[in-house]
Amino acid sequence: MSTLPTLAFAGIGLMGLPMCRRLLAAGYRLLVWNRSPDKCAPLVALGATAVATPAELCTADIVLLCLADTAAVREVVFGKGGLAEGGKPGKLLVDHSSLEPSATRDMAAELEFRSGMRWVDAPVSGGTAGAESGTLAIMAGGRVEDVERVRPVLMHLGQRLTHMGEVGAGQVSKVCNQMIVACNALVIAEVVALAERAGVDASLLAPALAGGFADSRPLQILAPQMAASEFEPVKWHVRTLLKDLDTAVKLSREQGSATPMSGLAAQLMRLHGSQGNLQRDPATLVQLYREGES
């Protein structure tokens, strides 16, 4: 008989699907739920069990979430048929979503008060490629014993799991991550458009700068896509970066910290999103700087 904990997963999207595939491949029994049930079909074909409500996920030992935003997590946890209705002491929620830190702390306290179920916020970085290869960077907030309990599970998803502090600390760390990523993406878009206008082959930028101080994973991923105007398939969304930048600006106000570059990045990202690009890949940011494409 297997000694592995039973797992459950809510949110079968761009990140959730490959993460679930890795958990199934590792031999875990997996329950799955998604607001659009048809997205669970590929996982059911691999041996997962689909359930009708989030509350039913709580028959598992550990419930993992990867949802769009704070509102979506709140609905899955506290809405009708939510996790709060099925949670019990000893059950653990691990949230991979990127949320507002203060909302995470409030929801974690409410869930434990109402059901005894405890919360680990464990947002991830590395994109769909990292989710598929199991090389995500995972930053966790929660009790030490809870983070260590889920470490063997999460190491099937990531190359590194760092305990950042109490509940909410993982989300603060993810905000910092996204500030760097989003500002980087916008500068890369400026760079590609400038190189093009100056008569330089922008497709050569990423290999030319590889290994130097300007190099980064976003540069190696985004610059070639921008230079080639390859915006499909969508690997992540403009709306996600905008949401995370708005969270960063809100957190900076709460903490009395200055984040002028991230504030400007949020305005530029909102401008781009308002032009019909919210559901598109951030590689489309180059269109902000190309004549006639914004």
ZAMARGU-4260 file (C-alpha; in steps of 0.2 Angstrom, whole numbers, plus 5000, padded with zeros to 4 digits):
<rodrens>
0) 5000/5000/5000 | 5006/5017/4995 | 5012/5029/5010 | 5011/5044/4999 | 4998/5057/5004
5) 4983/5059/4994 | 4983/5076/4984 | 4970/5087/4977 | 4972/5101/4964 | 4960/5116/4960
10) 4964/5127/4944 | 4969/5117/4929 | 4976/5131/4918 | 4992/5135/4909 | 5002/5131/4925
15) 4990/5119/4934 | 4989/5106/4920 | 5008/5103/4919 | 5010/5103/4938 | 4996/5090/4939
20) 5004/5079/4926 | 5020/5079/4936 | 5011/5074/4952 | 5003/5060/4943 | 5019/5054/4936
25) 5027/5054/4953 | 5013/5041/4958 | 5002/5052/4969 | 4983/5049/4969 | 4976/5065/4963
30) 4958/5073/4964 | 4955/5088/4953 | 4943/5102/4951 | 4941/5116/4939 | 4928/5129/4936
35) 4927/5123/4918 | 4926/5104/4921 | 4931/5100/4903 | 4949/5106/4907 | 4951/5091/4919
40) 4948/5078/4905 | 4967/5076/4901 | 4971/5073/4919 | 4957/5060/4921 | 4964/5051/4906
45) 4980/5050/4916 | 4972/5043/4931 | 4966/5058/4941 | 4948/5059/4949 | 4937/5074/4945
50) 4926/5080/4958 | 4910/5091/4957 | 4914/5104/4971 | 4930/5111/4979 | 4924/5104/4996
55) 4926/5087/4989 | 4944/5090/4987 | 4946/5090/5006 | 4945/5071/5006 | 4963/5072/5001
60) 4977/5076/5014 | 4984/5091/5005 | 4974/5103/4993 | 4984/5113/4981 | 4977/5128/4972
65) 4983/5138/4956 | 4970/5151/4952 | 4969/5167/4943 | 4968/5180/4958 | 4963/5184/4975
70) 4944/5184/4971 | 4945/5167/4963 | 4954/5159/4978 | 4942/5167/4990 | 4927/5160/4980
75) 4935/5142/4980 | 4939/5143/4998 | 4924/5151/5006 | 4910/5151/4992 | 4896/5138/4992
80) 4903/5121/4991 | 4921/5128/4995 | 4935/5121/5004 | 4930/5129/5021 | 4915/5117/5020
85) 4926/5101/5018 | 4941/5106/5028 | 4946/5098/5044 | 4961/5099/5057 | 4976/5090/5049
90) 4971/5095/5031 | 4983/5107/5023 | 4980/5120/5009 | 4995/5125/4998 | 4991/5140/4987
95) 5002/5142/4972 | 4992/5157/4966 | 4999/5175/4966 | 4989/5185/4978 | 4989/5200/4989
100) 4999/5196/5005 | 4986/5204/5017 | 4972/5195/5009 | 4982/5178/5010 | 4984/5181/5029
105) 4966/5185/5032 | 4960/5170/5022 | 4972/5159/5031 | 4966/5164/5048 | 4948/5163/5043
110) 4950/5145/5036 | 4959/5139/5051 | 4946/5147/5063 | 4931/5140/5053 | 4938/5122/5049
115) 4955/5119/5057 | 4963/5118/5040 | 4980/5127/5039 | 4987/5137/5024 | 5004/5138/5016
120) 5006/5151/5002 | 5018/5144/4990 | 5018/5155/4974 | 5030/5149/4960 | 5041/5157/4946
125) 5047/5149/4931 | 5032/5149/4919 | 5025/5135/4909 | 5042/5128/4904 | 5047/5127/4923
130) 5030/5119/4927 | 5033/5106/4913 | 5051/5102/4918 | 5049/5103/4937 | 5061/5117/4939
135) 5050/5130/4946 | 5056/5142/4960 | 5044/5140/4975 | 5044/5153/4989 | 5033/5148/5004
140) 5025/5156/5019 | 5018/5146/5033 | 5022/5137/5049 | 5039/5128/5048 | 5031/5111/5051
145) 5018/5113/5037 | 5031/5119/5024 | 5042/5104/5028 | 5027/5092/5027 | 5024/5098/5009
150) 5042/5099/5004 | 5043/5081/4997 | 5027/5084/4986 | 5033/5101/4980 | 5050/5095/4975
155) 5042/5086/4961 | 5037/5103/4954 | 5052/5114/4958 | 5070/5114/4959 | 5070/5124/4975
160) 5058/5128/4989 | 5063/5142/5001 | 5053/5145/5017 | 5052/5164/5017 | 5043/5166/5034
165) 5025/5166/5041 | 5009/5165/5030 | 5010/5179/5017 | 5029/5179/5016 | 5028/5169/5000
170) 5016/5181/4992 | 5028/5196/4997 | 5042/5186/4989 | 5032/5183/4973 | 5027/5202/4972
175) 5046/5206/4972 | 5049/5192/4959 | 5035/5199/4948 | 5041/5217/4949 | 5058/5212/4942
180) 5050/5201/4928 | 5037/5214/4923 | 5049/5229/4922 | 5062/5217/4913 | 5049/5212/4900
185) 5045/5231/4897 | 5063/5236/4895 | 5066/5221/4883 | 5052/5227/4872 | 5060/5244/4872
190) 5076/5237/4867 | 5070/5226/4853 | 5060/5240/4845 | 5075/5252/4847 | 5087/5239/4839
195) 5074/5237/4824 | 5073/5255/4821 | 5091/5258/4822 | 5094/5245/4808 | 5100/5231/4819
200) 5094/5213/4818 | 5085/5211/4834 | 5085/5192/4833 | 5104/5193/4837 | 5101/5202/4853
205) 5098/5187/4865 | 5113/5177/4859 | 5124/5192/4858 | 5120/5197/4876 | 5120/5179/4883
210) 5132/5177/4898 | 5134/5196/4901 | 5127/5207/4914 | 5111/5211/4904 | 5107/5192/4902
215) 5091/5185/4910 | 5079/5171/4906 | 5066/5184/4901 | 5078/5191/4889 | 5082/5174/4881
220) 5063/5169/4880 | 5055/5186/4876 | 5068/5195/4864 | 5068/5181/4851 | 5049/5180/4851
225) 5047/5199/4850 | 5060/5200/4836 | 5050/5187/4826 | 5033/5193/4831 | 5029/5176/4838
230) 5015/5178/4850 | 5007/5161/4849 | 5005/5149/4858 | 5002/5160/4874 | 5013/5154/4888
235) 5008/5167/4901 | 4996/5182/4900 | 4998/5201/4901 | 4983/5202/4913 | 4994/5192/4925
240) 5008/5204/4925 | 4996/5218/4927 | 4988/5211/4942 | 5004/5207/4950 | 5011/5225/4947
245) 4995/5232/4954 | 4998/5221/4970 | 5016/5228/4971 | 5010/5246/4970 | 4997/5242/4984
250) 5009/5233/4995 | 5022/5248/4993 | 5008/5260/4999 | 5004/5249/5013 | 5022/5248/5018
255) 5026/5266/5015 | 5039/5261/5002 | 5043/5269/4985 | 5041/5259/4970 | 5041/5272/4955
260) 5048/5260/4942 | 5034/5247/4946 | 5021/5260/4946 | 5026/5266/4929 | 5027/5248/4923
265) 5009/5246/4929 | 5003/5261/4919 | 5012/5254/4903 | 5005/5237/4906 | 4987/5244/4908
270) 4989/5254/4893 | 4994/5238/4883 | 4980/5228/4891 | 4967/5241/4886 | 4971/5239/4868
275) 4964/5221/4868 | 4980/5212/4874 | 4975/5206/4892 | 4974/5188/4886 | 4989/5189/4875
280) 5007/5184/4879 | 5018/5197/4886 | 5029/5196/4870 | 5016/5207/4862 | 5023/5222/4873
285) 5035/5226/4859 | 5020/5232/4850 | 5019/5247/4862 | 5035/5253/4854 | 5033/5249/4836
290) 5026/5262/4825 | 5008/5258/4820 | 5006/5243/4831 | 5001/5250/4847
</rodrens>
